[in-house]
Amino acid sequence: MRFKTILAEMVLAAVLPGAQLDSKLLKLIPQDANVVCGIDLDRYRATALTSFYPVDPWVRTFAGDGLHQLIAILQGPAQHAPELTIYVGPVGSPVGWDDGNEYRVLDDSTAILGNDLVVDEAMERWNQAELPNEALASKIKVLSDTYDAWVIAIKPFDENESPGIPINLKHRADFLQLVQEVQAGIRLGSFYDATVEITLPSPDDAYAMAAIGRWLPGFIQASQPSSKESSLADLAENITAIAKGNVASLSFSLDPIKLQELIESQRKAEKEQDSDAIQ
């Protein structure tokens, strides 16, 4: 389901520290990019969040832990759009890559991964003088300069089609078209301070979304009480939801110490379950 795919990407990016982008990297972002998120691998590896959202599968094709940054891009509004991944750091040859995608090194510190068409188009953008989408690139630059982690999604639920669900459901279609843009970021320090901004058609829509956002942690726990997102929602502090113009904003904080305590308690519970199963 497209909603779950976008939500997973947003949650992942919202908890993984991102890094600033230079103008050359911004050239690789296509004009029709639907979702773009950045991950600072150096900082992420040092956090307890790896227990919730492992990043190793994303970089399993590379020898060593030298990569510094990863940028994931979803092109176009279609559900199964091609994906382009950008790697920044010592970008040696991939190891055991066998999924049919092409891995291409652009310079000593940059490589890209995607299907043949996507990689060829990225190469053309890499060598051109101008940015393909200055408006999008500007937003991404602000996010990467402001936050340690960032994600932007343009009409993330547009053209959403799920198997078994009629596409002519009026209220469902209205809701999917409601969200124009989502930007999320997190600053890491003694607390993890996260912000999510949702652009909607009108101030009334933003006010209603902010009211819903105030109770989002409770909604997550009510609908998915056993999920890892539910556990993280339980740690959310200083929850604030406001509307300004046609933008609804939700902010909250996570205490890294409490997060580590949660991980240790979960590990202890898993060991006890394993012990009981053996007996």
C-alpha positions in Angstrom: 0.0 0.0 0.0 1.4 3.4 -1.0 0.5 5.0 2.3 2.5 2.4 4.3 5.4 2.8 1.9 5.5 6.6 2.3 5.0 6.4 6.0 7.8 3.9 6.4 10.2 6.2 4.4 9.1 9.2 6.4 9.5 7.4 9.7 12.9 6.0 8.7 14.2 9.4 7.5 12.7 11.2 10.6 14.8 9.1 12.9 18.0 8.9 10.9 20.4 11.8 11.0 20.9 13.5 7.6 23.7 15.6 6.3 24.0 18.8 4.3 24.0 18.6 0.5 26.3 20.5 -1.8 25.2 21.9 -5.1 26.7 19.1 -7.1 24.7 16.4 -5.2 21.5 18.5 -5.7 22.0 18.1 -9.4 21.4 14.3 -9.0 17.8 14.9 -7.7 15.4 14.6 -10.7 12.7 17.1 -11.5 9.9 14.7 -10.8 11.3 13.4 -7.4 8.4 12.4 -5.2 10.3 11.6 -1.9 13.8 12.6 -1.0 15.5 11.8 2.3 19.1 12.0 3.6 21.0 9.9 6.1 24.3 10.7 7.8 25.6 7.2 8.3 28.5 8.3 10.6 26.1 9.9 13.1 23.4 7.3 12.7 25.7 4.3 13.5 26.4 6.0 16.9 22.7 6.1 18.0 20.5 3.6 19.7 18.0 4.1 16.9 19.8 1.4 14.9 17.9 -1.2 17.0 14.6 0.1 15.6 15.6 1.0 12.1 18.7 -0.9 10.9 20.5 0.7 8.0 22.9 -2.1 7.3 20.8 -3.7 4.5 20.9 -0.4 2.6 24.7 -0.5 2.6 25.4 -4.2 2.6 26.9 -4.1 -0.9 29.9 -2.1 0.2 33.0 -3.4 2.0 33.7 -1.7 5.3 31.9 1.1 7.1 33.5 4.1 5.3 30.3 5.5 3.7 29.3 8.8 5.2 26.0 9.6 3.7 23.1 8.0 1.9 20.4 9.8 -0.1 17.3 7.9 -1.2 15.0 9.3 -4.0 11.7 8.1 -5.2 10.8 9.5 -8.7 7.3 10.3 -9.9 3.9 9.8 -8.2 3.4 6.2 -9.4 3.3 3.5 -6.8 6.3 1.5 -8.2 8.5 4.4 -9.4 12.2 3.8 -10.0 14.4 4.5 -7.1 17.8 6.2 -7.2 20.2 5.9 -4.3 23.2 8.2 -3.8 26.2 7.1 -1.7 28.7 9.6 -0.4 32.1 8.6 1.1 34.8 6.2 0.0 32.7 4.5 -2.7 34.6 1.4 -3.7 33.2 -1.4 -5.9 30.0 -3.1 -4.7 30.2 -6.6 -3.2 27.7 -9.2 -4.2 25.2 -6.9 -5.8 22.8 -9.1 -7.7 19.4 -7.4 -8.0 19.8 -6.2 -11.6 20.4 -2.5 -10.7 23.5 -0.6 -11.9 26.0 0.9 -9.6 28.1 3.7 -11.0 30.9 5.7 -9.4 30.8 9.4 -10.3 33.9 10.5 -8.5 36.1 9.5 -5.5 33.3 10.2 -3.0 30.1 9.8 -4.9 28.3 6.8 -6.4 24.7 6.1 -7.5 22.6 3.0 -7.7 19.4 2.4 -9.8 18.1 0.8 -12.9 19.9 1.6 -16.2 17.5 4.4 -17.3 17.6 6.2 -13.9 21.4 6.0 -13.7 21.8 7.3 -17.2 19.5 10.3 -16.5 21.3 11.0 -13.2 24.6 11.0 -15.1 23.3 13.6 -17.5 22.1 15.9 -14.6 25.5 15.4 -12.9 27.3 16.9 -15.9 24.9 19.8 -16.6 25.4 23.3 -15.3 21.9 24.0 -13.9 19.8 22.3 -11.3 16.9 20.3 -12.8 14.4 21.6 -10.2 15.6 24.8 -8.4 12.4 25.1 -6.3 12.8 21.5 -4.9 16.5 21.8 -4.6 16.1 25.0 -2.6 13.7 23.3 -0.1 16.1 20.3 0.2 19.0 22.6 0.9 17.1 24.4 3.6 16.1 21.1 5.2 19.7 19.7 5.1 21.1 23.0 6.5 18.6 23.1 9.3 18.3 19.5 10.5 20.5 16.5 11.2 17.9 14.5 9.5 15.4 15.5 6.8 12.8 14.2 4.4 10.5 15.9 1.9 7.5 14.2 0.2 5.6 15.9 -2.6 1.9 14.8 -2.8 2.9 11.5 -1.1 -0.5 9.9 -1.3 -1.4 11.0 -4.8 -2.6 8.3 -7.2 -2.7 5.8 -4.3 -4.1 2.5 -5.3 -4.3 -0.4 -3.0 -5.3 -4.0 -4.0 -8.9 -4.8 -2.9 -9.9 -1.2 -2.3 -12.1 0.5 -4.9 -10.4 3.6 -6.3 -13.7 5.5 -6.7 -14.3 5.9 -2.9 -15.0 9.6 -2.8 -13.9 10.5 0.8 -10.8 8.3 0.5 -9.8 10.1 -2.7 -10.5 13.5 -1.1 -8.2 12.6 1.8 -5.4 11.2 -0.4 -5.4 14.5 -2.4 -5.5 16.6 0.7 -1.8 16.5 1.6 0.2 18.7 -0.8 3.6 18.3 0.8 5.3 16.9 3.9 8.7 18.1 5.3 10.2 16.5 8.4 13.5 17.0 10.2 15.2 16.1 13.4 18.0 17.7 15.4 20.2 15.5 17.5 21.7 16.4 20.8 20.9 15.8 24.5 17.3 15.2 23.1 16.1 14.3 19.6 13.9 17.2 18.6 11.7 16.4 15.6 9.4 18.5 13.5 6.9 17.5 10.8 5.2 20.2 8.6 2.3 19.3 6.3 1.1 21.7 3.6 -2.6 21.6 2.9 -5.0 23.4 0.5 -6.4 25.8 3.1 -6.0 27.2 6.7 -9.1 25.3 7.7 -7.6 22.1 6.5 -4.3 22.9 8.4 -6.2 23.6 11.6 -8.1 20.3 11.4 -4.8 18.4 10.6 -3.1 20.0 13.6 -5.9 18.9 15.8 -5.5 15.3 14.6 -1.7 15.6 14.9 -2.0 16.4 18.6 -3.4 12.9 19.1 -1.3 11.1 16.6 0.8 9.2 19.2 -2.4 7.9 20.8 -3.8 6.9 17.4 -0.6 4.9 16.6 -0.8 3.1 19.9 -4.5 2.4 19.5 -4.1 1.0 15.9 -0.8 -0.7 16.3 -0.2 -1.4 20.0 2.6 -4.0 19.4 4.6 -2.1 16.8 7.9 -0.4 17.2 6.3 2.9 16.3 4.0 2.4 19.2 6.9 1.9 21.5 8.6 5.1 20.2 5.3 7.1 20.5 5.3 6.2 24.2 8.5 8.1 24.6 7.4 11.2 22.8 7.6 14.3 25.0 6.7 18.0 24.6 4.2 17.3 21.8 3.0 20.4 20.1 0.7 20.7 17.2 -0.1 24.1 15.6 -1.5 25.5 12.4 -0.1 28.6 10.6 -1.7 29.5 7.3 -2.1 26.4 5.3 0.7 24.5 7.1 0.1 22.2 10.1 3.2 21.5 12.2 3.8 18.7 14.8 6.9 18.7 17.0 8.0 16.4 19.7 11.2 15.2 21.5 12.7 11.8 22.3 15.0 11.3 25.3 18.0 9.1 24.1 18.5 7.8 27.6 14.8 6.6 27.8 15.2 5.1 24.3 18.2 3.1 25.4 16.3 1.9 28.5 13.4 0.8 26.2 15.8 -1.2 24.0 17.4 -2.9 27.0 14.0 -3.8 28.4 12.9 -5.3 25.1 16.1 -7.3 24.8 15.6 -8.6 28.3 12.0 -9.6 27.4 13.2 -11.4 24.3 15.8 -13.4 26.2 13.2 -14.4 28.7 10.8 -15.5 25.9 13.6 -17.5 24.3 14.5 -19.1 27.6 10.9 -20.1 28.2 10.6 -21.5 24.7 13.7 -23.8 25.3 12.3 -25.1 28.5 
